[in-house]
């Protein structure tokens, strides 16, 4: 029974992510709208996670079959358990990444973080912007937005932080490099 559950996980999780990619429900960054711009994690990144899930799932199923046929000397449930752990971790990571969104409006921004509720920040209330963390693929680091003496929101470097800063239009707040 456990083996059947492992096989179901190995098939269903990557296929559901693939169907989500193929159905066109992958969000795209919407820029230059009359009243807002929306920035999301690039589809190429989430697609890469989906492909890694598909590859690891197929590899796990194939290796488990080899173990069951005594070509390899390991227990099939151990091999499937390992590959399923990878697939489920990627599935959750993909779901969390697809949730992240920054919408900029004329006078405020709305940030939907990886986990938690949406946060609204008015541009005129921002005290400072501070770079933090390591540089991302986009060339930018994470940007912390401070309001009322505490960090109100963190803009992750995986989205187009430069365009978001331009939308804020408060050049007195531009972060300085060390």
C-alpha positions in Angstrom: 0.0 0.0 0.0 2.9 2.4 0.8 4.5 1.7 -2.5 1.2 2.6 -4.3 1.0 5.9 -2.4 4.6 6.7 -3.3 3.9 6.0 -7.0 0.8 8.2 -6.9 2.8 11.1 -5.4 5.6 10.6 -8.0 3.0 10.9 -10.8 0.4 13.3 -9.5 2.6 16.1 -8.1 4.7 16.7 -11.2 1.8 16.3 -13.6 -0.3 18.8 -11.7 2.5 21.3 -11.8 2.9 20.6 -15.5 -0.8 21.0 -16.2 -0.7 24.3 -14.3 2.2 25.5 -16.6 0.4 24.3 -19.7 -3.0 25.6 -18.8 -1.7 29.1 -19.0 -2.4 29.9 -15.4 1.2 30.8 -14.9 1.2 34.5 -14.1 3.2 36.9 -16.2 4.5 40.3 -15.2 2.0 43.0 -16.3 3.8 46.2 -17.0 2.8 49.6 -18.2 -0.9 49.4 -17.4 -2.7 52.7 -17.0 -3.3 52.2 -13.2 -0.9 49.5 -12.1 2.1 47.2 -12.8 2.5 43.7 -11.4 5.8 41.9 -10.9 6.0 38.1 -10.3 8.6 35.4 -10.2 9.7 34.7 -13.8 7.8 31.8 -15.5 11.1 30.4 -16.8 12.2 29.8 -13.1 8.9 28.1 -12.1 9.1 26.1 -15.4 12.6 24.9 -14.4 11.3 23.7 -11.1 8.5 21.8 -12.9 11.0 20.2 -15.2 13.2 19.1 -12.3 10.1 17.6 -10.7 9.3 15.6 -13.8 12.9 14.4 -14.3 13.3 13.4 -10.7 9.9 11.6 -10.7 10.7 9.7 -13.8 14.2 8.8 -12.5 12.8 7.7 -9.2 10.2 5.5 -10.8 12.7 4.0 -13.2 15.2 3.3 -10.4 12.5 1.7 -8.3 11.6 -0.6 -11.2 15.3 -1.6 -11.5 15.4 -2.3 -7.8 12.2 -4.4 -8.0 13.7 -6.4 -10.9 16.9 -6.9 -8.8 19.1 -5.0 -11.3 20.0 -2.6 -8.5 20.4 -3.6 -4.9 18.3 -1.2 -2.9 14.7 -1.3 -1.6 12.3 0.3 -4.1 10.4 2.1 -1.3 13.6 3.8 -0.2 14.3 5.0 -3.7 10.7 6.2 -4.2 10.7 7.8 -0.8 13.8 9.8 -1.7 12.6 10.9 -5.1 9.1 11.7 -3.7 10.7 13.9 -1.0 12.5 15.9 -3.7 9.3 16.1 -5.8 7.1 17.3 -2.9 9.7 19.8 -1.8 9.9 21.3 -5.3 6.1 21.2 -5.5 5.7 23.3 -2.3 8.6 25.6 -3.3 6.9 26.2 -6.7 3.5 26.9 -5.1 5.1 29.4 -2.7 7.1 31.1 -5.4 4.0 31.4 -7.7 2.2 33.2 -4.9 4.7 36.0 -4.6 3.6 39.2 -6.3 4.3 43.0 -6.1 1.7 45.3 -7.6 2.6 49.0 -7.9 0.0 51.7 -8.2 0.3 55.5 -8.5 0.6 56.1 -4.7 1.1 52.7 -3.1 2.2 49.1 -3.6 0.7 45.8 -2.6 3.1 42.9 -1.9 1.8 39.3 -1.6 4.7 37.6 0.3 5.7 33.9 -0.1 3.7 33.2 3.1 1.3 35.4 4.9 -1.2 38.1 4.0 -0.9 40.9 1.5 0.9 44.0 2.7 0.0 47.5 1.4 2.6 50.3 1.6 2.0 54.0 0.7 5.0 55.6 -1.0 4.7 58.8 1.0 5.1 56.8 4.3 8.3 55.0 3.3 11.3 56.2 5.4 14.1 54.3 3.7 15.0 51.5 1.4 17.9 49.1 2.3 19.6 46.4 0.3 19.9 43.1 2.0 20.9 39.5 1.2 22.8 38.1 -1.7 22.5 39.3 -5.3 19.9 37.3 -7.3 19.9 36.2 -11.0 18.4 39.5 -12.0 21.5 41.3 -10.6 19.7 42.8 -7.7 19.5 41.9 -4.1 16.5 41.9 -1.8 15.3 45.4 -0.9 13.8 46.1 2.5 11.1 48.9 2.7 11.0 50.7 6.1 7.9 52.4 7.4 7.4 53.8 10.9 10.8 52.5 12.2 10.3 48.9 11.2 10.6 46.8 8.0 7.1 46.9 6.4 7.9 44.6 3.5 10.8 42.8 1.7 11.0 43.1 -2.1 12.8 39.9 -3.2 15.5 40.2 -5.8 13.8 37.6 -7.9 11.4 40.2 -9.3 12.3 43.3 -11.2 13.3 45.5 -8.2 14.7 48.3 -10.4 11.3 48.8 -12.0 9.6 48.7 -8.6 11.9 51.4 -7.4 11.1 53.5 -10.4 7.4 53.1 -9.6 7.9 54.4 -6.1 9.3 57.6 -7.6 11.0 58.7 -4.4 14.6 59.3 -5.4 15.4 60.6 -2.0 15.1 57.0 -0.8 17.3 55.4 -3.3 19.5 52.8 -1.5 23.2 53.4 -1.3 25.7 50.7 -1.9 28.3 50.0 0.8 
